[in-house]
Amino acid sequence: MPFSITDWTADEIQTAVALMTELGQFGVGGRALYDLRPGWRARSDWSGETP
């Protein structure tokens, strides 16, 4: 199921998000990290993974 943060407020997003993933380096329960793009807060870029 796709995950969307489009309904989140600016306060909920702040500077980055960590989304649950099943297919990443750490498998089920891992998180994909996304940082907001400087100067364009409507876009984010993948920045890594964490367990």
DSSP file (Angstrom, degrees, kcal/mol; ACC not computed):
  #  RESIDUE AA STRUCTURE BP1 BP2  ACC     N-H-->O    O-->H-N    N-H-->O    O-->H-N    TCO  KAPPA ALPHA  PHI   PSI    X-CA   Y-CA   Z-CA
    1    1 A M              0   0    0      0, 0.0     0, 0.0     0, 0.0     0, 0.0   0.000 360.0 360.0 360.0 126.5    0.0    0.0    0.0
    2    2 A P        -     0   0    0      0, 0.0     2,-0.4     0, 0.0     0, 0.0  -0.285 360.0-139.5 -63.4 151.1    1.5    3.4   -1.0
    3    3 A F        -     0   0    0     17,-0.1     2,-0.4     2,-0.0    16,-0.0  -0.941  18.0-169.8-116.2 135.4    2.2    5.8    1.8
    4    4 A S        -     0   0    0     -2,-0.4     3,-0.2     1,-0.1     0, 0.0  -0.970  23.6-173.5-128.8 139.9    1.5    9.5    1.5
    5    5 A I    >   +     0   0    0     -2,-0.4     3,-1.7     1,-0.1    -1,-0.1   0.164  58.1 112.0-109.0  15.4    2.4   12.5    3.7
    6    6 A T  T 3  S+     0   0    0      1,-0.3    -1,-0.1     0, 0.0    -2,-0.0   0.756  77.4  49.9 -63.3 -24.0    0.3   14.9    1.6
    7    7 A D  T 3  S+     0   0    0     -3,-0.2    -1,-0.3     2,-0.0     2,-0.1   0.490  88.4 107.5 -91.6  -3.7   -2.2   15.4    4.5
    8    8 A W  S <  S-     0   0    0     -3,-1.7     2,-0.1     1,-0.1    -3,-0.1  -0.424  70.4-121.5 -73.7 149.2    0.6   16.1    7.1
    9    9 A T     >  -     0   0    0     -2,-0.1     4,-1.5     1,-0.1     3,-0.4  -0.419  26.7-106.2 -82.0 165.2    1.0   19.6    8.4
   10   10 A A  H  > S+     0   0    0      1,-0.2     4,-2.7     2,-0.2    -1,-0.1   0.857 122.4  55.6 -59.8 -35.2    4.3   21.5    8.1
   11   11 A D  H  4 S+     0   0    0      1,-0.2    -1,-0.2     2,-0.2    -3,-0.0   0.841 105.3  51.7 -67.0 -33.3    4.9   20.9   11.8
   12   12 A E  H  4 S+     0   0    0     -3,-0.4    -1,-0.2     1,-0.2    -2,-0.2   0.828 116.6  39.3 -72.2 -31.1    4.5   17.2   11.4
   13   13 A I  H >< S+     0   0    0     -4,-1.5     3,-1.4     1,-0.2     2,-0.5   0.888  77.0 159.3 -85.9 -42.1    7.1   17.0    8.6
   14   14 A Q  T 3< S-     0   0    0     -4,-2.7    -1,-0.2     1,-0.2    -2,-0.1  -0.379  76.3 -28.3  55.7-106.0    9.6   19.5   10.0
   15   15 A T  T 3  S+     0   0    0     -2,-0.5    21,-2.2     1,-0.3     2,-0.3   0.555 124.5   4.8-118.6 -13.3   12.8   18.7    8.2
   16   16 A A  E <   -A   35   0A   0     -3,-1.4     2,-0.3    19,-0.2    -1,-0.3  -0.985  54.0-142.6-163.1 165.9   12.6   15.0    7.4
   17   17 A V  E     -A   34   0A   0     17,-2.5    17,-2.8    -2,-0.3     2,-0.5  -0.974   6.1-151.3-135.8 153.2   10.5   11.9    7.5
   18   18 A A  E     -A   33   0A   0     -2,-0.3     2,-0.4    15,-0.2    15,-0.2  -0.964  20.0-165.4-124.3 110.8   11.3    8.2    8.1
   19   19 A L  E     -A   32   0A   0     13,-2.6    13,-3.1    -2,-0.5    -2,-0.0  -0.805  23.6-112.1-103.3 137.0    8.9    5.8    6.3
   20   20 A M  E     -A   31   0A   0     -2,-0.4     2,-0.3    11,-0.2    11,-0.2  -0.335  39.4-174.5 -62.7 143.6    8.5    2.1    7.1
   21   21 A T  E     -A   30   0A   0      9,-2.3     9,-0.7     6,-0.3     8,-0.7  -0.983  30.8-166.1-140.6 152.0    9.7   -0.2    4.4
   22   22 A E  S    S+     0   0    0     -2,-0.3     6,-0.3     6,-0.2    -1,-0.1   0.544  91.5  49.7-105.7 -15.2    9.7   -3.9    3.7
   23   23 A L  S    S+     0   0    0      4,-0.2     5,-0.1     7,-0.1    -1,-0.0   0.343  86.1 104.5-110.9   5.5   12.2   -3.9    0.8
   24   24 A G  S >  S-     0   0    0      3,-0.3     3,-1.5     1,-0.1     6,-0.1  -0.043  90.3 -81.8 -81.7-174.5   15.1   -1.8    2.2
   25   25 A Q  T 3  S+     0   0    0      1,-0.3    -1,-0.1     2,-0.1    24,-0.0   0.781 129.9  44.4 -56.5 -32.8   18.5   -2.8    3.5
   26   26 A F  T 3  S-     0   0    0      1,-0.3    -1,-0.3    24,-0.2    -3,-0.0   0.323 101.8-142.0-101.6   6.8   17.1   -3.7    6.9
   27   27 A G    X   +     0   0    0     -3,-1.5     3,-2.3     2,-0.1    -3,-0.3  -0.206  61.1  10.3  69.7-158.6   14.0   -5.6    5.7
   28   28 A V  T 3  S+     0   0    0     -6,-0.3    -6,-0.2     1,-0.3     3,-0.1  -0.289 132.9  22.1 -57.4 131.4   10.6   -5.5    7.3
   29   29 A G  T 3  S+     0   0    0     -8,-0.7    -1,-0.3     1,-0.3    -7,-0.1   0.279  93.2 126.0  93.1  -9.9   10.4   -2.8   10.0
   30   30 A G  E <   -A   21   0A   0     -3,-2.3    -9,-2.3    -9,-0.7     2,-0.4  -0.244  53.5-129.9 -71.4 169.7   13.3   -0.8    8.5
   31   31 A R  E     -AB  20  50A   0     19,-2.9    19,-2.1   -11,-0.2     2,-0.5  -0.978   3.4-145.0-127.2 136.8   12.9    2.9    7.7
   32   32 A A  E     -AB  19  49A   0    -13,-3.1   -13,-2.6    -2,-0.4     2,-0.4  -0.877  25.3-141.4 -94.8 129.1   13.7    4.8    4.5
   33   33 A L  E     -AB  18  48A   0     15,-3.2    14,-3.2    -2,-0.5    15,-0.9  -0.767  18.5-174.6 -98.8 135.4   14.8    8.4    5.4
   34   34 A Y  E     -AB  17  46A   0    -17,-2.8   -17,-2.5    -2,-0.4     2,-0.4  -0.995   8.1-158.3-130.5 128.1   13.8   11.4    3.3
   35   35 A D  E     -AB  16  45A   0     10,-2.3    10,-2.7    -2,-0.4   -19,-0.2  -0.826  30.7-106.5-101.7 143.2   15.1   15.0    3.8
   36   36 A L  E     - B   0  44A   0    -21,-2.2     8,-0.3    -2,-0.4     5,-0.1  -0.446  40.0-108.1 -66.5 139.8   13.2   17.9    2.5
   37   37 A R  E >   - B   0  40A   0      6,-2.8     3,-2.2     3,-0.5     6,-0.2  -0.542  37.6-109.0 -71.9 126.1   14.8   19.5   -0.5
   38   38 A P  T 3  S+     0   0    0      0, 0.0    -1,-0.1     0, 0.0    -3,-0.0  -0.311 101.5   8.2 -56.9 131.4   16.4   22.9    0.4
   39   39 A G  T 3  S+     0   0    0     -3,-0.0     2,-0.1     2,-0.0    -2,-0.1   0.381 124.7  67.7  80.1  -5.1   14.4   25.7   -1.1
   40   40 A W  E X   +B   37   0A   0     -3,-2.2     3,-2.1     3,-0.2    -3,-0.5  -0.579  55.2 175.2-146.6  77.7   11.6   23.4   -2.2
   41   41 A R  E 3  S+     0   0A   0      1,-0.3    -1,-0.1    -5,-0.1    -2,-0.0   0.529  73.8  71.5 -68.7  -6.4    9.7   22.1    0.8
   42   42 A A  E 3  S+     0   0A   0     -5,-0.1     2,-0.3    -6,-0.1    -1,-0.3   0.508  98.0  58.5 -84.1  -3.6    7.1   20.3   -1.4
   43   43 A R  E <   -     0   0A   0     -3,-2.1    -6,-2.8    -6,-0.2     2,-0.3  -0.924  64.2-166.9-125.7 149.9    9.8   17.8   -2.4
   44   44 A S  E     -B   36   0A   0     -2,-0.3     2,-0.4    -8,-0.3    -8,-0.2  -0.953   9.3-145.2-133.3 156.9   12.0   15.4   -0.5
   45   45 A D  E     -B   35   0A   0    -10,-2.7   -10,-2.3    -2,-0.3     2,-0.1  -0.951  28.1-106.0-123.1 139.8   15.0   13.3   -1.4
   46   46 A W  E     +B   34   0A   0     -2,-0.4   -12,-0.3   -12,-0.2     3,-0.1  -0.399  37.6 174.2 -60.6 135.1   16.0    9.9   -0.2
   47   47 A S  E     -     0   0A   0    -14,-3.2     2,-0.3     1,-0.4   -13,-0.2   0.441  49.6 -67.3-126.9  -2.7   18.9   10.2    2.2
   48   48 A G  E     -B   33   0A   0    -15,-0.9   -15,-3.2     2,-0.0    -1,-0.4  -0.940  47.7 -84.9 148.7-168.6   19.4    6.7    3.6
   49   49 A E  E     -B   32   0A   0     -2,-0.3   -17,-0.2   -17,-0.2   -19,-0.0  -0.936  24.7-169.5-136.6 158.5   18.0    3.8    5.7
   50   50 A T  E      B   31   0A   0    -19,-2.1   -19,-2.9    -2,-0.3   -24,-0.2  -0.985 360.0 360.0-145.1 151.5   17.9    2.9    9.3
   51   51 A P              0   0    0      0, 0.0   -19,-0.1     0, 0.0    -2,-0.0   0.511 360.0 360.0 -67.4 360.0   16.8   -0.3   11.2
